[in-house]
Amino acid sequence: MTIKEIQEEIIDEFDMFDDWMERYQYIIDLGKTLPLIDAAYKVDENLIKGCQSKVWLHSNLNEETLTFTADSDAILTKGIVALLLRVYSNQTPQAILAAETSFIDEIGLKEHLSPTRANGLVSMIKQIKMYAIAQQTKLTK
C-alpha cells in the first residue's frame, strides 16, 4: 500500500468513533500491538529529542525500503508511534520524504494532544524523515 492509501485507511478508522475518548482508547490499543523493539536499540542515540515521554526510534534499510521499530514509556505516545510506523514503515525513502502528513489534521490528532505531546509528534515525524534522508543518501551512492 502507498502512504496515501494507508493514511486514508486510518482516517476511515477514526471516522468510526463518536468521540475522542473512544479515539484515545483506540490509539492506546494500537500501542499495545507495536512489536517490541530490540533492547539493543533502546539507547540514548535513538531517543527522539523534543518528546515529553521517552521514545526510541530505529530504522533499517531492507533493499530499497525502510522499516522502523520503536517504543515509548507512555501508553498514548506508544499508540501515536504505532500510527506513524504503520504509515511510514516498509516505504522507500523517496516516498517518505514526499509524503504529506495530512491524516494527522484530518483525524484531529494534533488538536487533541497537549502542546508537549503535539511537539513530540512533530519531532517523531522529523526524525523519520531524517532517517529517510540518511538512507536515501546511501542508496544514491
N, C-alpha and C positions, 0 to 999 in steps of 0.2 A: 504494500500500500504506500501511496505517496504521503508526504507530510500533510498536505492539504486534506486528503481523504481521512486521515487519522483525526485531524482537528475537527472535521465535520462530524465524524462519529462521536467524538467527545461532546460536542455541542448538542447533538441529538440526545445523548445520555443525560446531560444536565437538564434538558428541557422536560424530562420525565418527572422531575422533582418539583413539588409545590412551593417549598420554602428553603431557606438557607440552612436550617438545622438538618434537614434531610441531605442537602448537598455536602455539608461538613462531614456528616456521618459517612457518606459515600467516599469522600476524599480520604478519610481515616481508614476505611475498609480497603481502598486501593493501596494504601501504605502497607497494610498487612500482607499484601500479595507481592511486595517488592522482594525480588530474590536477594539473598544475603550477599553482601559484599565480602570479598576475601579479606580476612583480617590484615593481610599484608598491605592493603590499600587504605586502611583506616589510619593514615599517618597525617601529620601536620601539613605536608605539601599538597595533600588532596583536599584539605579543608577549604570551603568556599568562604572568602572574605565578604563581610557585609551581611551575614545571616545572623539573626538573633540566636538561633539554635545551631548546634554543630551539624554540618552537612559535609559528608565526604563524597567526592565525585571522582571517578576514574574512567578513562576511555581506553579503548583498544581498537586498533585498526585491523579489520579482517578483510584481506584483499582490498576492496575499494569502499567498504562501508565501516562506519564507526559503531561500536557498541559501547554502552555506558553501564556502569554499575554504581550504585550509590547507597548511602544510608544516612539516617539522621537520628538524633537523640530525642526528637519531638514527634509525636504521632501525626499531627496535622502536617507538619513540614515533610514528613516521610511520604505522605499521600500526595503532596504537591510535587515532590521529586518523582514519584511513580508516574504522575501525569506527564511530566516533561520527558521522562525516559521513554514512555510509550510513544510520544511524538517524534523524538529525535534519534532513538536507538535504531540501528540497522538501516541507516540512511547514509548517503555519500556526504563527504564534507561540503561539496558544492551545494547540495540540496539543503543542508543545514544552514549554510550561510545565506542562501537565497530566501529561506523561509520567513514568512510573516508570523507573528505570534498573536494574530487577531482573535484566536479562540479564547484567550485569557480575558479579553474585554467582552467578547460575546457571551461567555458564561457568567460574567460579572465577578470573576475571582478577585482581581486586584482591589476592587472597591469594597470587598467583604473581608479583607485582611487588615490587620493592624499595619500602621506605617512601617514598622520594622520588618514585619513578615513580607510586605509588598516589596521593600528594598531587597530582602533576601531572594525573592522570586526573580527580580531583575538581575541580581548577582549570579543566580544559578544559570539563567539563560545566557548571560555574558560569558560565563565560564565554559558552557557547552560550545558556544561559538568560538571561543579561544582555542579549545581543543580541535575544532574543525579546521581553523586556520593552520594550526601546527601540523595536523595530519595532511592537509591539502598540500602544504609545502613539501612534505615527504613524498607525496605521490607525484609531484611535478618535477622532481629531481631526476 
